[in-house]
Amino acid sequence: MRSSAFASCALVLFWSALGAAEAGFAMPPDQDRLPPPRYGEPPDSLPPPRYWQPPESALRLSIGPALRATSERADGGFGAALDIGAHAAGARLAGSWLRVGSDRGLSQYDAELWIDFGAEQRLHPILAAGAGVARLEHMEVNGLRASAMGIGTLRGTLEYELPIQEANARAGLDLEGALPAIRGRDAPEVSGWLLLMARVGVGF
């Protein structure tokens, strides 16, 4: 009789101790833990590494100072460009204004196609070609006169993507050559010129 009662008490104490042990190692309900990883597998609880990657932009607007260089002299001014395309190829509409309203003034408007040899990288070497219209101003006996001519353009660009989160911001340097292709009767005799432009732009 005593032995059976003692066995019953021992069994109750054993189950009580086992329940207390399980309760001590139970996970809190507010924590979400994953089982330990298998051998050779990374733990799923660790967040994946984050790599910097700028957002893609189908349109990029950039502005900056411009410099026109000829065999005679150099003139300064301002330029703006709108790039269309988010990947390795696209188009550009650009305008440059240098000494407008004075002797040797130039207004140039370009339409180009470009190829990006550094797509999905921070450094972008770009080659572009196109055509445009140039409005040249020159001084005559009767005063300042302007004439338009068609031009062909060839451009080399080096752009760098700035490390700014949530913005496709770039800094670029353009070197563009322009050659007269269609000249009117009253247009001055020019052999061509170089345009150097430093730009900062953002995508949207």
Salt bridges, closest charged atoms under 4 A:
GLU56 OE1 - HIS87 NE2 3.90
GLU72 OE1 - ARG104 NH1 3.37
ASP75 OD1 - ARG73 NE 3.44
ASP75 OD1 - ARG99 NE 3.78
ASP75 OD2 - ARG104 NH2 3.06
ASP83 OD1 - ARG92 NE 3.04
GLU112 OE1 - ARG155 NE 2.73
ASP116 OD2 - HIS124 ND1 2.67
GLU137 OE2 - ARG135 NH1 2.92
GLU140 OE2 - HIS138 NE2 3.22
GLU140 OE1 - ARG145 NH1 3.53
GLU159 OE1 - ARG170 NH1 2.74
GLU159 OE2 - ARG199 NH2 2.83
GLU161 OE2 - HIS124 NE2 2.74
GLU161 OE2 - ARG170 NH2 3.32
ASP174 OD2 - ARG92 NH1 3.03
ASP174 OD2 - ARG199 NE 2.61
ASP186 OD2 - ARG145 NH2 3.16
